[in-house]
């Protein structure tokens, strides 16, 4: 137990030190909570992640062979270098468009997490008391 000041009251310094320690404890526990939430989500998502990876690999391979098919078909109409150039330009355009739209949507959809809101809430309560 801490020593009490005049009249059994604690000094302002002791109160501020206690507030600082309490905020530090709250932050430490919030970080542990966030870590455990992320760990739980990763563990539960492992089987689905493996299936997604297999699906992506299959999709990439099938896209490669479809592009190869298009290249061979275009070679009947034009020189091979022109067919490859046309496919490359088309893919570059599609990739640039997808990247631009994705970045715009990513910037527009900033989602708050429960833990982040909880940390902000816990940090916000001492401010009115100290003003």
Phi, psi and omega in degrees: 000141182279156178287144179265147179278210182294130177074020178080010180264152176277152180284161179299323179298316179297319180296315180294322177295317178297318177298316179299316179294319179296318178296319178298317178296317179299314179298318180299316180291324178294322178294318177298320178297315179297318179297317181292324177296315180296317179299316179297317180295319180294318180295317181287339183266358183300310180299318179294323179296321178295317178295321177296317179297318178296317178297318178295317179298316177297321178295318178296315179296317180293322176297320178300313182290327175294319176295323177296321177297316178298319179300313180296323179293319180290334178297337177287336182260337185209171178297155183299320181295323180290321178296315179296320179296316180299316179294318179298317179295317179298317179294321178297319178296314180297319180295317180295319179295314180297319179296315182296312180296319179297317179294322178295316180291324179295319179291329183279335185251073176272111185260131176276141177263155181301318182293318179298319178295322180296318179297315179298319179296317182290328178282336185281335186292328181284342184300311179298332182286333185266354181278000000 
